[in-house]
Amino acid sequence: MLASKTELSDRYSQYSSDRLFDIIFQKEQYEPEAVEIAKEELLRRDINIEAALDDYLTEKENIKIRSEKTALIPLSFWEKLLFFILWMVPVFGAMKMNYEEDGMDRKLTQSKIFSRAGFCSLFLSVFLGIALELESYLSVALLWIFFFATTYLLERRITTPDTKES
């Protein structure tokens, strides 16, 4: 059931101006009457719709650009090393969740790569240490360092963002 004009007016009077601009800007998702009521509410607030809409669109574009830049921020060398070595620590799971919530897609991907590679390479290093009858833990640690270096070099080739302009 569609809301009446007075119900919409009451509801829209509680909305922020940005929310009303969202309705106007995304008018194809709303009934024409809802868009008109949003415009009326902005006029009631003495807001020049045309000028404010330009500001609104500029701000939305700036937010989009910031989001795209945030998504491309890579992990530092030390962060990669920590994810590789401390893959089992629960704090790093929370960090991955934060990366996802903050839209840091590249950091999230890299953290997953280094955590999984650290897990697999630790067991592979131990297995090779046993199979090759390596007598010291140093040999196993050197294997693990070798696997980190390999992961580090391969990851840079895999996750380098496409720099072509479309």
Secondary structure, 3 states (H helix, E strand, C coil): CCCCHHHHHHHHHCCCHHHHHHHHHCHHHCCHHHHHHHHHHHHHCCCCHHHHHHHHHHHHHHHHHHHHHHHCCCCCHHHHHHHHHCCCCHHHHHHHHHHHHCCCHHHHHHHHHHHHHHHHHHHHHHHHHHHCCCCCHHHHHHHHHHHHHHHHHHHHHHCCCCCCCC
